[in-house]
Amino acid sequence: MFSFGNPEYLYLLFLLPITIALFWLARRARAKNLKKFGQHIIANELMPDVSKYKPWIKLSLELVILALIVIILARPRAGARTEITKVRGIEAILCIDVSNSMLASSTDNPKGVSRMQRTKLVLDRVIDKLRDDKVGLIVFAGNAYTQMPITTDGVSAKMFLNEISTNMVPSQGTAIGSAIKLAMNSFTKNEKTQKTIIIITDGENHEDDAVAMAKEAKEKGIQVNVVGMGTVRGSQIPLENGQLMKDNEGNVITTRLNETMAKDIALSGGGLYVSGNSNDAVKILDEQLQKLAKTELETTVYSAHNEQFPIFAWLTLIFIITYLFVDDSKNSWLRKYNFFSKDNNK
């Protein structure tokens, strides 16, 4: 398989026809100037050492050199291949609450780290622990959506995690049950693989019966764990304009962690509840996941492309050296020949 690392540079190849056009215009202008000195044959006799063909040879070399330089800039690559490898692990889907309440402080300090920021810090470390495991991302507010399908690519998982914000879901609310249902349908069909759902939320569920859905997940052999963000005391929700979010009656909203709800979901799902503010939150989650039996998983590995620009660099060097040895005068041993005349003595 052949590809380019920077294919946008290939547009520079349009310089080739432009160069040819400029050369042709220059040659045409040169011919007009020579006519001022007399007939074409007489003008050529005044310049016996000037070759008719060397300029075209030099132009060809210039075009080849230019094309090779463009190809080098585009970083030609080849040799990529896909390999299927097998590892032992589990499947984990992270369900992240992106409702507006996640903008509130994760602590009792109104100016503390937001629940969303704290969520990303915790999950970044959790993904590091899921080395050989499959992981997927789901975001939810009033509805649940797949952010990243389940995969063994932890690097991509972190990239998608960094892009998560409270603006991702158009309908506000906290539909934890919908997130659990979507997660259950997002796992692979391998029944032998141990599966777990990790929900990160402030527990203010208003849309559905999350406890019943967690119980259904447990019945299917899927463990449901919950990480609670925020505090029972609660915090207000800051907006981008510096104001505080208010309800329809103009009262400032205070959002509180519904720890009771979060614990009930974890209990019904056969998992555990962890406070997101705990310094041991990641450690506790990791210990919980380690209890799940690891089974054989297939993972797709894409080998790196081999850079091919050194080959084109050497070719460019060869053509540049050749170009330096080509001048506009005739070769001395060819001067006595006229290949385009019937009489070589003329």
Residue pairs with C-beta under 8 A, 6 or more apart in sequence:
1 78
1 79
1 80
1 81
2 76
2 77
2 78
2 308
3 76
3 77
3 78
3 80
3 305
4 10
4 74
4 75
4 76
4 77
5 74
5 75
5 76
5 77
5 305
5 307
6 73
6 74
6 75
7 74
8 74
9 70
9 73
9 74
10 70
10 71
10 74
12 70
12 73
13 67
13 70
15 66
15 70
16 63
16 66
16 67
19 59
19 62
19 63
19 66
20 59
20 63
23 55
23 59
27 55
34 40
34 43
35 43
37 43
37 46
44 50
48 330
48 335
49 329
49 330
49 335
50 328
50 329
50 330
51 328
51 329
51 330
51 331
54 326
54 327
54 328
54 329
54 330
55 328
57 326
58 323
58 326
58 328
61 319
61 322
61 323
61 326
62 323
64 319
65 316
65 319
65 320
65 323
68 312
68 315
68 316
68 319
69 316
71 309
71 312
72 309
72 312
72 313
72 316
75 307
75 309
76 307
76 308
76 309
76 312
77 305
77 306
77 307
77 308
78 305
78 306
78 308
79 303
79 305
79 306
80 302
80 303
80 304
80 305
80 306
81 302
81 303
82 300
82 301
82 302
82 303
83 300
83 301
83 302
83 303
84 298
84 299
84 300
84 301
85 298
85 299
85 300
85 301
86 296
86 297
86 298
86 299
87 132
87 152
87 296
87 297
87 299
88 132
88 294
88 295
88 296
88 297
89 130
89 131
89 132
89 133
89 134
89 152
89 294
89 295
89 297
90 133
90 134
90 193
90 194
90 195
90 196
90 289
90 292
90 293
90 294
90 295
91 133
91 134
91 135
91 136
91 150
91 187
91 188
91 193
91 194
91 195
91 196
91 297
92 130
92 133
92 134
92 135
92 136
92 195
92 196
92 197
92 198
92 289
93 135
93 136
93 137
93 138
93 150
93 183
93 186
93 187
93 195
93 196
93 197
93 198
94 123
94 126
94 127
94 135
94 136
94 137
94 138
94 198
94 200
95 138
95 139
95 140
95 144
95 176
95 179
95 180
95 182
95 183
95 197
95 198
95 199
95 200
95 201
96 119
96 123
96 137
96 138
96 139
96 140
96 147
96 164
96 200
97 115
97 119
97 140
97 141
97 174
97 176
97 199
97 200
97 201
97 202
97 229
98 116
98 139
98 140
98 141
98 164
98 165
98 166
98 168
98 169
99 140
99 141
99 142
99 166
99 169
99 172
99 173
99 174
99 202
99 204
100 141
100 166
100 172
100 237
100 245
101 115
101 174
101 202
101 204
101 230
101 237
101 255
102 114
102 115
102 116
102 119
102 166
102 202
102 229
103 114
103 115
103 116
103 166
103 237
103 238
103 239
104 114
104 115
104 202
104 230
104 234
104 235
104 236
104 237
104 238
104 255
105 111
105 112
105 113
105 114
105 115
105 230
105 235
106 112
106 113
106 114
106 115
106 117
106 118
106 229
106 230
106 231
106 276
106 277
107 113
107 231
107 235
107 277
108 231
108 233
108 235
110 235
110 236
112 235
113 121
115 202
115 229
115 230
115 276
116 164
116 165
116 166
118 229
118 276
118 277
119 200
119 227
119 229
119 276
120 161
120 162
120 164
122 200
122 227
122 276
122 281
122 282
123 161
123 200
124 158
124 161
125 282
126 198
126 282
126 285
126 286
127 135
127 154
127 157
127 158
127 161
128 154
129 282
129 285
129 286
129 289
130 154
130 289
131 154
132 152
132 294
132 297
132 299
133 152
133 289
133 294
133 297
134 150
134 151
134 152
134 188
134 297
134 299
135 150
135 151
135 152
135 154
135 157
136 146
136 148
136 149
136 150
136 151
136 183
136 186
137 146
137 147
137 148
137 157
137 160
137 161
137 164
138 144
138 145
138 146
138 147
138 179
138 182
138 183
138 186
139 145
139 147
139 164
139 168
139 169
140 169
140 174
140 175
140 176
140 178
140 179
140 182
141 166
141 168
141 169
141 171
141 172
141 173
141 174
141 175
142 169
142 170
142 171
142 172
142 173
142 174
142 175
142 207
143 169
143 171
143 173
143 175
143 178
144 175
144 178
144 179
144 181
144 182
145 168
145 169
145 182
146 182
146 186
147 160
147 164
147 168
148 156
148 157
148 160
149 186
150 186
150 187
150 188
151 157
152 297
152 299
152 300
173 206
173 207
174 201
174 202
174 204
174 205
174 206
174 207
175 205
175 207
175 208
176 199
176 201
176 205
176 207
176 208
176 210
176 213
176 265
177 205
177 207
177 208
177 209
177 210
177 212
177 213
178 207
178 208
179 199
180 197
180 199
180 210
180 213
180 214
180 216
180 217
180 224
180 269
181 213
183 197
183 217
183 222
184 197
184 216
184 217
184 220
184 222
187 193
187 195
187 222
190 295
190 297
191 221
192 295
193 295
193 297
194 221
194 223
194 292
194 293
194 294
194 295
195 221
195 222
195 223
196 222
196 223
196 224
196 225
196 271
196 289
196 292
197 217
197 222
197 223
197 224
197 225
197 269
197 271
198 225
198 226
198 227
198 285
199 224
199 225
199 226
199 227
199 265
200 226
200 227
200 229
200 276
201 226
201 227
201 228
201 229
201 262
202 228
202 229
202 230
202 255
202 256
202 257
202 258
203 226
203 228
203 230
203 257
203 258
203 259
203 260
203 261
203 262
203 265
204 255
204 256
204 258
204 261
205 258
205 261
210 261
210 265
211 261
211 264
211 265
211 268
212 268
214 224
214 265
214 266
214 268
214 269
215 268
215 269
217 223
217 224
217 269
218 224
218 268
218 269
218 270
222 269
223 269
223 270
223 271
223 292
224 265
224 266
224 268
224 269
224 270
224 271
225 266
225 269
225 271
225 272
225 273
225 274
225 285
225 288
226 262
226 263
226 265
226 266
226 269
226 271
226 272
226 273
226 274
227 273
227 274
227 275
227 276
227 281
227 285
228 257
228 259
228 262
228 273
228 274
228 275
228 276
229 257
229 276
229 277
230 255
230 256
230 257
230 276
231 256
231 257
231 277
232 256
232 257
232 259
233 256
234 254
234 255
234 256
234 257
235 254
235 255
236 244
236 245
236 252
236 253
236 254
236 255
237 244
237 245
237 253
237 255
238 244
238 245
239 245
244 252
244 253
245 252
245 253
246 252
246 253
247 253
259 273
262 273
263 273
265 273
266 272
266 273
267 273
271 288
272 284
272 288
274 281
274 284
274 285
275 281
278 284
336 344
337 344
338 344
338 346
